[in-house]
Amino acid sequence: MSEPRNFPFASHAINLASPKLGAEVIYATDEFFASKERLTQDTEPKFIPDKYDNHGKWMDGWETRRRRDGGFDYCILMLKARGTVYGVNIDTRYFTGNHPPHASIDGTLSENNPNESTVWKEIIPKTEIIADSHNFIEVMSKDCFNYLRLNLYPDGGVARLRVYGHPTTNWQQHCPTQIHELSAIMNGGYVVGYNDAHYGNPWVILAPDRGVDMGDGWETRRRREPGNDWIVVALGAKGIIKRIEIDTAHYKGNYPDYCSVEAAILEGANDLLVLKDDVDWQNLMGQQKLEMDRIHIFEAEKINAIGPVTHLRLSIYPDGGISRFRVFGKLALE
């Protein structure tokens, strides 16, 4: 079975196919054995040996019936967070004699749902798919897409589809005098790195809406040594910060005691360099007391006027969990 650690895009990019970002499978040629909606669920697939329904064995994924006509099945995925795709995972766990032997993926960028006249670009050619396994495949295209088509040859079942990439936003279309959520994934923000992420998925701190439970956020292990934990975020665009929101939803006995935020201008910097100690971080917001299970809003005199920035480092003291981190400001477009 392929391991995520062997594919950097699987650990350093965002799953654009997550329902948390509004992704949705809008069409499938067939879903006789298992619903297309299960294909993008954030949960890990599971196998229940004795579970059957009216169509046969219940499977946790998307599964089509056996084709007899020489054709192939496909589904269309809509990405609300349009972006550049770095790689995918066509996860066939628990699909053994019913997985597709081969698959391919096409992409398009469109203002409307695809139809028969849509022009698709192949981003993953017809590729052998291994049963009951992660199938990580790198994407070489640098184009932006908001619709993907997963093709199965000829039919079969896939447990989960993960699409790893970064969202993109055309900031030239936005008013520079308005306040924007510069950190939001939907606006191109992303997590560059962190010192610890023992629980949860760090990237969800930039996702829309409030967290649904304690697993829907970034949480570090219990710190047993001096120091504090931190996470670095790249903004979707360079901006002047006006407001910071830190949400500790569902974190009660494990929320951080304090937090602070530093900022820097690092345009064009490699993500690995951003995580080095020699970055000229400036104090954007000094240490602030946090409380359990609530939204904290910091603005006005709590935010230091340090000018335009591109990256932020959120520090928590000494450890704990953060559900959402939202940063609002004006664009600093040149």
C-alpha positions in Angstrom: 0.0 0.0 0.0 1.3 3.5 -0.9 2.2 5.6 2.1 1.4 9.4 2.3 4.9 10.2 3.6 6.3 9.2 0.2 4.2 11.9 -1.5 4.9 15.4 -0.1 1.7 16.8 -1.7 -0.4 14.5 0.5 0.9 16.2 3.7 1.7 19.7 2.6 -1.3 20.6 0.5 -5.0 21.1 1.1 -7.7 18.5 0.2 -9.7 20.6 -2.2 -12.3 17.8 -2.5 -13.3 18.2 1.2 -17.0 18.9 1.9 -15.7 21.4 4.5 -14.7 23.5 1.5 -18.0 23.0 -0.3 -16.8 20.2 -2.7 -19.5 18.0 -4.0 -19.9 15.1 -6.5 -22.6 16.5 -8.7 -23.0 13.7 -11.2 -22.2 10.0 -11.7 -23.0 7.7 -14.6 -24.0 5.1 -12.1 -24.1 4.5 -8.3 -26.0 1.3 -8.1 -24.0 -0.3 -5.3 -22.7 2.7 -3.3 -23.6 6.4 -3.3 -21.4 9.0 -5.1 -21.7 11.3 -2.0 -19.5 8.9 0.0 -16.5 9.4 -2.3 -15.4 12.7 -0.8 -16.3 12.2 2.9 -13.6 13.5 5.3 -13.9 10.4 7.4 -11.7 7.4 6.8 -13.5 4.5 4.9 -14.7 1.6 7.0 -15.8 -2.0 6.3 -18.7 -3.6 8.0 -18.6 -7.4 7.2 -22.3 -8.2 7.7 -23.9 -5.0 6.4 -26.0 -5.4 3.2 -28.8 -3.4 1.6 -31.3 -4.0 -1.2 -28.5 -3.7 -3.9 -26.1 -6.1 -2.2 -23.0 -5.6 0.0 -22.9 -2.1 1.6 -19.6 -0.4 0.8 -18.2 2.8 2.1 -17.5 4.7 -1.1 -18.8 5.1 -4.7 -19.4 1.8 -6.6 -21.0 1.2 -10.0 -22.6 -1.9 -11.3 -20.7 -4.3 -13.6 -20.6 -2.9 -17.2 -21.5 -5.1 -20.1 -21.5 -2.6 -22.9 -17.8 -1.8 -23.4 -18.0 1.7 -22.0 -16.7 3.2 -18.7 -18.1 5.0 -15.7 -17.3 8.5 -14.4 -18.3 11.1 -11.9 -17.9 14.9 -11.8 -16.6 16.7 -8.8 -17.3 20.4 -8.2 -14.6 22.3 -6.3 -15.9 25.4 -4.5 -12.2 26.1 -3.7 -10.9 26.3 -7.3 -7.2 25.8 -7.5 -4.0 24.1 -8.7 -4.0 20.4 -8.2 -0.6 18.9 -7.1 -1.7 15.3 -6.7 -4.6 12.9 -5.8 -5.3 9.8 -3.8 -7.7 7.3 -5.4 -8.3 5.3 -2.3 -9.6 1.8 -2.9 -9.5 0.5 0.6 -11.8 -2.5 1.2 -12.5 -2.7 -2.6 -10.8 -5.9 -3.6 -12.4 -7.8 -6.5 -14.6 -4.8 -7.2 -12.1 -2.0 -7.7 -11.5 -0.4 -11.1 -8.3 -1.8 -12.8 -7.5 1.6 -14.3 -8.6 5.3 -13.8 -7.9 8.7 -15.2 -8.8 12.3 -14.2 -9.7 15.3 -16.3 -10.2 18.9 -15.2 -11.8 22.1 -16.4 -12.4 25.7 -15.3 -16.0 26.8 -15.9 -18.5 29.3 -14.6 -21.3 26.7 -15.1 -21.7 23.0 -14.5 -20.1 20.9 -17.2 -22.2 19.6 -20.1 -21.7 17.7 -23.3 -19.9 20.7 -24.9 -17.4 21.1 -22.0 -13.7 20.9 -23.0 -11.8 18.7 -20.5 -8.0 18.6 -20.0 -6.5 15.3 -19.0 -4.4 15.8 -15.8 -3.9 12.1 -15.0 -3.7 9.7 -17.9 -5.2 6.2 -17.7 -3.3 4.7 -14.8 -3.3 1.2 -13.2 -5.2 1.2 -9.9 -4.3 -1.2 -7.0 -7.0 -2.9 -5.0 -7.6 -2.2 -1.3 -4.9 0.5 -1.3 -4.0 4.2 -1.4 -3.2 5.2 -5.0 -1.2 8.4 -4.8 -0.7 10.0 -8.2 1.2 13.3 -8.9 -0.4 15.9 -11.2 2.0 17.9 -13.4 -0.4 20.5 -14.7 -0.2 24.0 -13.2 -3.6 25.1 -14.5 -6.5 26.1 -12.2 -9.6 23.9 -12.1 -12.9 24.0 -10.4 -14.4 20.7 -11.9 -12.8 17.3 -12.0 -13.9 14.2 -13.8 -12.9 10.8 -12.3 -13.0 8.1 -15.0 -13.2 4.4 -14.0 -12.2 1.7 -16.6 -14.5 0.0 -17.0 -16.4 0.2 -13.7 -16.0 -0.6 -10.0 -15.7 1.1 -6.6 -13.5 3.8 -5.0 -13.7 4.4 -1.3 -12.4 8.0 -1.2 -11.0 10.6 -3.6 -8.6 13.2 -2.1 -7.5 16.1 -4.3 -4.4 17.9 -2.9 -3.6 21.4 -4.0 -3.8 25.1 -3.2 -6.8 27.4 -4.0 -6.3 30.5 -6.1 -8.1 33.8 -6.2 -8.1 36.6 -8.7 -7.6 39.5 -6.2 -7.6 42.1 -9.0 -11.4 41.6 -9.0 -11.7 42.7 -5.4 -11.9 46.2 -4.0 -8.7 47.1 -2.2 -10.4 49.4 0.3 -12.7 46.7 1.6 -11.9 44.3 4.4 -11.3 40.7 3.2 -10.6 37.4 5.1 -7.0 37.2 3.8 -6.3 33.9 5.6 -9.3 31.9 4.3 -8.6 28.8 2.2 -11.2 30.0 -0.2 -9.2 33.1 -0.8 -5.9 31.3 -1.2 -4.6 31.1 2.3 -2.8 28.0 3.5 -0.9 26.5 6.3 2.9 26.5 5.6 4.0 24.4 8.6 3.9 23.9 12.4 5.9 22.5 15.2 3.4 19.9 16.2 -0.1 18.6 15.1 -0.7 15.5 17.2 -4.4 15.7 16.8 -6.8 17.0 14.1 -6.0 18.4 10.7 -4.1 21.8 10.9 -5.4 23.1 7.5 -9.0 23.2 8.8 -8.3 26.2 11.0 -8.6 28.3 7.8 -11.8 26.5 6.6 -15.3 28.2 6.5 -17.8 28.0 9.3 -17.2 26.9 12.9 -15.8 23.6 13.9 -18.3 20.8 14.4 -16.4 19.0 17.2 -13.0 18.8 18.9 -11.5 16.9 16.0 -12.3 19.8 13.6 -9.2 21.9 14.3 -5.5 22.0 15.1 -4.4 20.5 18.5 -1.0 19.8 19.8 0.1 17.2 22.3 0.5 18.1 26.0 3.8 19.9 26.3 6.1 18.5 29.0 9.1 20.8 28.2 9.6 24.6 28.2 8.5 26.6 25.2 5.3 26.9 23.2 3.6 25.6 20.0 3.1 27.5 16.7 1.7 27.3 13.2 2.6 29.4 10.2 0.0 30.6 7.7 0.5 32.2 4.2 -2.1 34.8 3.4 -4.0 34.6 0.1 -2.7 38.1 -0.7 -0.4 40.7 0.9 -2.5 42.9 3.2 -2.7 45.2 6.1 -4.2 43.4 9.1 -7.2 45.0 10.8 -8.8 42.1 12.8 -7.9 38.7 14.1 -10.4 36.0 15.2 -9.4 32.9 17.2 -12.1 30.4 17.8 -11.6 27.7 20.5 -15.0 26.0 19.7 -15.3 22.6 21.5 -11.9 23.0 23.2 -12.6 23.1 26.9 -10.1 21.3 29.0 -7.4 21.6 26.3 -7.6 25.2 24.9 -4.4 27.3 25.0 -3.9 29.7 27.9 -2.6 32.6 25.7 -1.8 33.3 22.1 0.2 35.8 20.1 0.6 36.6 16.4 3.8 37.6 14.5 3.9 38.7 10.8 6.4 39.1 8.0 6.7 40.0 4.3 8.0 36.9 2.5 6.9 37.3 -1.1 8.2 34.5 -3.3 9.8 32.7 -0.4 10.1 28.9 -0.5 7.8 27.4 2.2 10.7 25.5 3.8 12.6 28.8 4.2 9.6 30.4 5.9 9.9 27.9 8.7 13.5 28.7 9.5 14.4 30.7 12.6 16.1 33.6 10.7 12.8 35.1 9.4 12.3 38.7 10.5 9.1 38.2 12.4 7.5 41.3 13.8 5.0 41.6 16.6 1.5 42.0 15.1 -0.4 41.1 18.3 1.1 40.6 21.7 0.0 37.8 24.1 -3.7 37.7 24.6 -5.7 35.6 27.2 -7.9 32.9 25.7 -11.0 31.2 27.0 -12.6 27.8 26.3 -15.1 27.2 23.6 -15.6 30.8 22.3 -14.7 33.2 19.4 -12.1 35.8 20.4 -12.0 39.0 18.4 -8.9 41.2 18.5 -8.8 44.5 16.7 -8.1 48.3 17.1 -5.3 48.8 19.7 -4.7 45.1 20.0 -3.3 45.0 16.4 0.1 46.7 15.9 0.4 48.9 12.7 3.3 47.2 11.1 2.2 47.7 7.4 1.6 45.1 4.7 2.4 41.4 5.5 2.2 38.1 3.6 2.8 35.5 6.4 1.7 35.0 10.0 2.9 32.9 12.8 0.3 32.1 15.5 1.9 31.0 18.8 -0.1 29.3 21.5 1.1 29.1 25.1 2.0 26.5 26.1 -0.1 24.1 23.9 -3.6 23.1 23.1 -6.3 23.3 20.4 -7.5 26.0 18.1 -10.6 25.4 15.9 -10.4 28.4 13.6 -7.9 31.2 12.8 -9.3 34.1 10.8 -7.4 37.2 9.7 -9.1 40.2 8.1 -7.5 43.1 6.4 -7.2 45.4 3.4 -5.4 44.4 0.2 -1.9 45.8 -0.4 -1.9 45.3 -4.2 0.8 47.1 -6.1 
